[in-house]
Amino acid sequence: MARKSEKTRFPNRWHVLSLRVKGHLKNQIVDYARDKNITVNELITFAVYEFIRLEKGIPSPGNAQYALPTAQEEIAAYIRGEKLLEPCGQKDCTKKIIEIDSLKFCETCNLRID
């Protein structure tokens, strides 16, 4: 008999979840993760996160239009008196970056940041 699922008392610690799937489904998951150049763990975590967002009525993040600027780009823009574009394509954005495994998202713009 399976144990009843319980919430964790330690929300900031890493936890292991087990998932039983048939071999053909595992192969599809592995192939898809390789095509997207991410790990299977990142793919599953993102899928669960996206499911939760959809259940709450929040649209899923789209692809990144711009990458986060490097420190050199920020310094060069500051010296020239320019403003760099944020990942959403705007000059001013109150970005709030959240990270799921190694995938980064801007919650304000609802975009994935590469």
Secondary structure, DSSP 8 states (H G I E B T S, - for coil): --------S-TTS---------HHHHHHHHHHHHHHTS-HHHHHHHHHHHHHHHHTT----B--SS----HHHHHHHHHHT-----TTS-SS----EEEETTEEEETTTTEEE-
